[in-house]
Amino acid sequence: MEEGIRFIHNPDGTVTDKQLNLIWHPTLPKRMTWEEAKKECKKLGCRLPTTHELFSLVDVDKYDPAVDKEIFPDTKTDDWYWTGDTCPWGTGGARIVDFSYGYVLDNGKDSHYYVRPVRSSQ
């Protein structure tokens, strides 16, 4: 493997993240609530990413999109993505990440957002 390469495209459509030892799946086709997102990830043998993991895909030197579209071409920039992290202010909310401008916010788990499932590569 070439030194310095963080992301590797896999034949199955996933992307291996060598820095975090993760395998990123494509964005799921529809927005869903946090609980629905957790269930869909589990069906794939995955989970929702942590805020740190998901935000690591944000390219802070770019905006609209604030993500490398060559590596993650399916990333939606018209809405948010769920993380698996519950909000510090209460269990009814979770952290969300925006790939248009690279924001992290909290919102209620009954909202509908995009999902990028992830799993360990080890």
Secondary structure, DSSP 8 states (H G I E B T S, - for coil): --TT--EEE-TTS-EEETTTTEEE----SS-B-HHHHHHHHHHTT-B---HHHHHTTB-TT--SS-B-TTT-TT---SSEEEEEEE-TT-TTEEEEEESSS--EEEEETTS-BB---EEE--
